[in-house]
Amino acid sequence: MRSTKEWIGKNDDAKVPDYVRLRIFNRDNGICHISGRKITAADTWELEHKIALCNGGEHRESNMAPALTAPHKVKTKQDRAVKSKNDRVQERHLGIKKPRTMTRWRRFDGSIREAGRER
């Protein structure tokens, strides 16, 4: 059984305390969660959510792992793409459509101007 209580953020923007950051780093033996490479003193690293917050993950110690900055940016981009696709699928399922974009405007003199060219 765990001797220390798990840290859980009060909200998604809560700053992770330094002692929790160190505890997570030590728990994972200083190995990047994404690349599997050992993090050295010269490397910049961040705490990464294993399951992204935007995809239903929680802001808690058990859902975090150390990650090198460059691979973390790539994973974040992938997480956002998954979230975006899930949102589009849900909107399509619910029948929500995007508003039509205007391609033609009527001027005060009655003539029509199309987007990108004069008529």
N, C-alpha and C positions, 0 to 999 in steps of 0.2 A: 504494500500500500504506500502511496505517496506521502512523504512527511511534510511537504509544503503545499499550501493551497494553490490551485491553478489560478493564474491571473485571467480575468475576463474584463474586457473593456466595457465601460458604461455605455458608450456609443461607438459607432464605426470610426469616428475621428479621434478617439481618445489616444493620447500619446502612450506608447509602450514604455514603461519605466526602464531605466538602464539596468537594474538588477534582473529584470525579466529578460531583457535582450541578452545579457550575459548567460543567464540560465539556459536559454534556447540554444545559444551558440555552443555551450558546453555539452548540452544534451545530444546535439548532432555531431559532436567531435570536430567542429569547425569545418565541416564539409558542405559545399554548396548543394542545396537541395535539387537544383536543376541540372547543373553540369557534372556533379559528382567530384569536382576538384576541391582539393584542400585550400581553404582560404588562408592567405598569408598576411603578415602585417602590412605589406605594401598594397594589398588589394582593397578596393572599396566594396562594401557589401551592405545589404539591406535586409530587413525582415520581410519575408514574402509569405502571403497567405497561400497555403496548399490548395484550398478551394477558395477562389476569389470571392470577395465580398459581394460583387455584382452578380455572381452566380449562386448565391445562397450560402456562402461560407460565413463562419462566425469570427468575430474579432476577439479571439482567445488564444492563449498560449499553445494549446494542443493543435491549433490550425496554422501555426506559424513555423517557419524554418528559415535559416540563413540562406541568402542567395547572392551571388556576385551581381554587380549592378548591370552589366551588359546582358547576361542571360535573363535577368529579371525583367528588363524592358521588353525583350522579345516575348516572354511569357505573358506579360500584362497585355500586350497587343493582341495575342491569341485569345486571352480571356475576354477582352472587349469584343472581338469578332464573334465569339461564341454567344455572348450576351445579345449582340445585335441580331444575329441570325435567329436566336430563340424568340426575340421580340417580334421580328418580322413574321415568323411562323405563327405565333400566337395572334397577331393582328389579322393575318389572313384567315385563320381559323374562326375568329370572331366576326369577320366580315368588315373590318375597319379598313377604309381605303384612304390613300393619301389625297389631299386636296389637289384639284387640277391646277396646273400652272398655266398662267395666261401666256399665249403666244401672239395674240393680236390685241391692239388697243385702238379704240375709236377716238379720233381727235375732235376738237371743238368744231372744226370746219366740215366734219362728216367723213373725211378721208380715213383710211385704215392704215396703221403702221404695224408691220409684223416685227417680231423680235429679231434683232440683228440686221434688218435692212429696211430701207425706205420704199414706199410704194407710191 
